[in-house]
Amino acid sequence: MAVAAAVSSIGIMDGAYFVGRGEILHWINATLQLSLAKVEEAASGAVQCQLMDMVHPGVVPMHKVNFDAKTEYEMIQNYKVLQDVFNKLRIVKNIEVNKLVKGRPLDNLEFLQWLKRYCDSVNGGIMNENYNPVERRSKGCKERGSKGSNKSSKSLQANRLSGGDSADGGPGVGKVCNTFAEEHYIEQIQQLSEKIAGLKVSVDSMEKERDFYFSKLRDIEILCQRPELEHLPMTKAVRKILYAADAKDSPLPDANDIITKSPGLFTDEAE
């Protein structure tokens, strides 16, 4: 419970919120054996439910988690399951469902950053090697999956039968079409792979730049915490800017007020 309380209250300047999209996606894909390409693909809440299932086996009712959720109503049901789990574990964390289900990248990234920090804090980040994410998902989606697979297999068999008896030709026609389709898909895959490689380079560059500026902010924060400096008006003004939580309103006017209203600060300059 102490871990839950500590992680629930992490501040916006915490290192958890400086983990990049690439690292978050790699962690999710490697942990749950998925292939997400964007953080907003986790907007349905199903991924978050399974991550909690991984660190707290038996707490999440996986049969209620809908991995095929497409509509906002279906997604909200998944977040209700997640909220129930948080309540059971006494995790105080506000889930901004209305923002998450809209698929906004930043909102989903921030929530996944927090969730990664939480998962890393449980058992020192050591995961259960016996956890089978694919099997857990298949158990959770067994009823929906069985119905869908029956329909799919029947329609697939019907297509094969109709394809074999088509008036346009025999089996040779199907082989030619399949070969053409394969070549087309291979070309598409190559193009997408090149785009992904280019995007990865861009992301790596941005993450390096982010880390550079974060290290500067951290140095300023450490300097402001020195006992002989922390009570100075300038230090208070810098902290005002550093810890401002609202991204819309600039904290600069308030910081200026702190300096301006400090008696004797500009005495030497006036003289």
Residue, then its C-alpha position, 0 to 999 in steps of 0.5 A: m500500500a505504501v508503494a501505491a501511495a508513493v507512486s500515486s503522488i509523483g509530481i510532474m517533474d518526476g523522471a517517470y514523465f520523461v520516458g519517451r514514446g519509444e521506450i513506453l511502446h517497447w516496454i508494452n510490446a515486450t511485456l505483453q507480446l503486442s505490436l503497438a506502433k502508437v501510444e494512442e493504440a492503447a486508448s481502449g484501456a485493455v492494455q492498462c488492465q492487462l499490465m495490472d493483471m501482470v503485476h497483481p495476478g488474480v485481481v483483474p477480472m480479465h473476462k470483463v476486459n474487451f481487447d476488441a473495444k472500438t467505440e467509446y462506450e466499450m472503452i469506458q467499460n474497460y476503464k471501469v474495470l481498471q478503476d475497480v482494480f485501483n479501488k481494490l488496491r487502494i491506488v489513488k489515481n485519477i483516470e481521465v477517461n474522457k480524454l483517454v478514449k479520445g485517443r489523444p497521444l499526450d494524454n495516453l502517453e502520460f497515463l502509460q508513463w505513470l503506469k510504467r512507474y507503478c509497475d516498476s515499483v511493484n516487487g522492484g520491477i521484477m516480473n513473474e516469468n510464468y506470466n503468459p500474456v497471450e494466454r491471459r488475453s485468450k482466456g479473457c476473450k474466449e467467449r467473444g473469440s470463439k464466436g468470432s472465429n466460428k463466423s470467420s472460419k465459416s466465411l473463409q471456407a465459403n470463400r475457398l469453395s466459391g473460389g475453387d468453383s469460380a467461372d473465371g478459371g481453375p486453381g491457377v487463377g487463385k495462385v496468380c492472384n495470391t502471388f500478386a497480392e504477396e508482392h504488393y504486401i511485401e512492397q508495402i511492408q518495405q515502404l512502411s519499414e523505411k518510414i518507421a526507421g526514419l521516424k525512429v531516428s527523429v524520435d531518438s533525436m527528440e529524446k536526446e534533446r529532451d534529456f539535455y534540457f531536463s538535465k539543465l532543469r534538474d541542475i537548476e532545481i538542485l541549486c535552488q535547494r541549497p540552504e543558503l539560497e532557497h530563501l532568496p527572492m530570486t530562488k523563489a521566483v525560479r522555483k515558481i516557474l520550475y514547478a508551475a503545473d498549469a501549461k496554459d498560464s505563464p508563471l512569469p508574472d507571478a515570478n516577477d511579482i516575487i522579485t519586485k515586491s522583495p524589499g531591498l533587492f534593488t537598493d544597490e542598483a538604485e544607489 
